[in-house]
Amino acid sequence: MRRNGAMVAALVLAAAPLAAQSTGTPVYAAPYRAFSNSEIGVSFSDPGPGFALEGSYRIGFGPTIDGGVRGGLADGKGRNAALLVGVDGRARVLDHSEAFPVDGSFTFGFGISSSGGNTVAMLPIGFTMGRRILVDGSNLTLVPYVHPVLTPLFGDADGIDLSIGFGVDLRLTPRLDLRFSAAIGDRDGIGFTVAFLR
């Protein structure tokens, strides 16, 4: 466990106040997936000026790894709409214990935002930590989490974005998940996702 704790500390420090997911919107990830095989999601977010609407598809690659694709449009309030496309993955690397009370997953991705002839590529790397909470007397589960992300930018923008995402996933039924997220840092905003699980 001591080695796992050191690995988590190194990842968190490397990712410290950390931008959103692969498309740069404030849609973040809990440390574990809600689905057994796959999910289809629709996300609406307010990443600053305007709003973004995205669809996503995720699939599992074994018990602790999953990945997906996402795409959509962002309206820039008077600026050209941006086309958003991305892929991302999540790998569980930490299970809670008496010494460390949360679960954790390493996240990574690649995405592109293209608008008005400008294209920005993003390479988000982060670490999400949280814990599943069972609601007594119901089938509901809550997963509050924090997700710092470091995002190097390439193409028509350069530099590194740093943000921290906070979220809560609410599993209403074995087939339906509602997700709320918010971010502070270089990329702030809020997001809402409805996911249909399989």
C-alpha positions in Angstrom: 0.0 0.0 0.0 2.9 2.4 0.7 4.0 2.0 -2.9 0.5 2.8 -4.2 0.3 5.8 -1.9 3.6 7.1 -3.3 2.4 6.6 -6.8 -0.8 8.5 -6.2 1.1 11.4 -4.6 3.4 11.6 -7.6 0.5 11.6 -10.0 -1.4 14.2 -8.1 1.6 16.5 -7.8 2.4 16.0 -11.5 -1.2 16.9 -12.3 -1.7 19.4 -9.5 -4.4 22.1 -10.0 -5.3 20.4 -13.2 -8.3 21.2 -18.1 -11.3 19.3 -18.8 -11.4 16.2 -20.9 -10.2 15.5 -24.4 -12.4 18.2 -26.0 -11.7 20.9 -23.5 -15.2 21.1 -22.0 -15.9 20.8 -18.3 -17.0 17.2 -18.4 -14.9 15.2 -16.0 -14.7 11.5 -15.0 -15.3 9.6 -11.7 -12.6 7.0 -10.8 -14.7 4.1 -12.0 -17.2 3.4 -14.8 -20.9 3.0 -14.2 -21.5 0.5 -17.0 -20.7 -3.2 -17.4 -20.1 -3.3 -21.1 -20.6 0.1 -22.7 -22.5 3.4 -22.5 -23.8 6.1 -24.7 -23.8 9.6 -23.2 -25.1 13.1 -24.1 -23.3 16.1 -22.4 -24.4 19.7 -22.2 -21.8 22.1 -20.8 -21.1 25.8 -20.3 -17.3 26.1 -20.9 -17.2 29.9 -20.6 -18.6 31.9 -23.5 -21.5 30.0 -25.2 -22.3 26.3 -24.6 -21.2 22.9 -25.9 -23.3 19.8 -26.8 -21.5 16.5 -27.2 -22.2 12.8 -27.6 -20.0 10.0 -26.3 -19.5 6.3 -26.5 -17.5 4.3 -24.0 -16.5 0.6 -23.7 -14.7 -1.5 -21.2 -11.4 -3.2 -21.8 -11.3 -5.5 -18.8 -12.3 -4.9 -15.2 -10.2 -1.7 -14.6 -9.7 0.0 -18.0 -12.2 1.7 -20.2 -12.0 4.2 -23.1 -14.2 6.1 -25.4 -14.8 8.6 -28.2 -16.7 11.9 -28.0 -17.7 14.6 -30.4 -19.9 17.7 -30.7 -20.1 21.4 -31.2 -19.3 24.4 -29.1 -21.1 27.7 -29.7 -18.8 30.6 -29.0 -21.4 33.4 -28.5 -20.8 35.5 -31.6 -17.7 33.6 -32.7 -17.6 30.7 -35.1 -18.9 27.4 -33.7 -16.1 24.9 -32.9 -16.1 21.2 -33.9 -15.0 19.1 -31.0 -13.6 15.5 -31.4 -11.7 13.5 -28.8 -10.7 10.1 -27.5 -9.9 9.3 -23.9 -9.2 6.5 -21.5 -9.3 5.7 -17.8 -7.3 3.1 -15.8 -8.0 2.2 -12.2 -4.8 2.2 -10.2 -5.9 2.6 -6.6 -8.4 0.9 -4.4 -9.6 2.4 -1.1 -8.3 1.0 2.2 -8.1 1.9 5.8 -5.0 3.9 5.1 -6.3 5.7 2.0 -10.1 6.3 1.9 -10.7 6.9 -1.8 -10.4 5.1 -5.1 -8.3 6.5 -8.0 -7.8 6.3 -11.7 -5.3 7.7 -14.2 -7.0 9.5 -17.1 -5.6 10.4 -20.5 -6.8 11.6 -23.9 -6.3 13.4 -27.1 -8.7 15.9 -28.7 -9.2 18.6 -31.3 -11.2 21.8 -31.3 -11.5 23.4 -34.7 -13.1 26.8 -35.4 -12.8 29.5 -38.1 -9.6 27.9 -39.6 -7.9 27.5 -36.2 -7.3 24.0 -34.8 -6.1 23.3 -31.3 -5.0 19.9 -30.2 -5.2 18.9 -26.5 -3.5 16.1 -24.6 -5.2 15.9 -21.2 -3.6 13.9 -18.4 -5.1 13.6 -15.0 -5.9 11.6 -11.9 -9.5 11.3 -10.6 -10.2 10.3 -6.9 -13.5 9.6 -5.2 -15.6 7.0 -3.5 -18.9 5.2 -4.3 -21.7 5.8 -1.7 -24.7 3.5 -1.5 -28.0 5.3 -0.5 -29.7 3.1 2.2 -33.0 1.6 1.2 -32.7 2.3 -2.5 -30.8 1.3 -5.6 -29.2 4.8 -5.9 -25.4 5.3 -5.7 -23.5 8.5 -5.5 -19.9 9.0 -6.6 -18.5 12.4 -5.5 -15.0 12.9 -6.9 -12.2 15.5 -7.7 -10.4 15.3 -11.0 -7.2 17.5 -11.5 -6.1 17.6 -15.1 -3.0 19.0 -16.9 -3.6 19.7 -20.6 -0.7 20.6 -23.0 -2.0 22.5 -26.1 -0.6 22.2 -29.6 -1.4 23.5 -33.1 -2.8 27.0 -33.3 -2.4 27.4 -29.5 0.4 26.4 -27.2 1.0 26.2 -23.5 -0.4 24.1 -20.7 -3.9 24.5 -19.2 -4.4 23.7 -15.5 -7.8 23.0 -14.0 -9.5 21.0 -11.3 -12.8 19.3 -11.9 -15.3 18.4 -9.2 -18.3 16.1 -9.8 -21.0 13.9 -8.6 -22.3 10.9 -10.6 -25.8 9.7 -9.6 -26.8 6.2 -10.7 -30.6 6.2 -10.8 -31.1 2.7 -12.2 -28.8 -0.1 -13.6 -29.3 1.6 -17.0 -29.3 5.3 -16.3 -26.6 7.6 -14.8 -26.8 11.4 -14.3 -23.5 13.3 -13.9 -22.8 16.9 -12.8 -19.4 18.5 -13.0 -17.8 21.9 -12.5 -14.2 23.2 -13.0 -12.0 25.9 -11.7 -8.7 27.0 -13.2 -7.6 27.9 -16.8 -10.8 26.2 -18.1 -13.8 26.7 -15.8 -17.4 26.0 -16.3 -20.1 23.4 -15.6 -21.4 20.3 -17.3 -24.3 17.9 -17.2 -24.3 14.4 -18.7 -27.0 11.7 -19.2 -25.5 8.3 -19.8 -27.4 5.2 -20.9 -25.6 2.1 -19.6 -25.3 -1.5 -20.9 
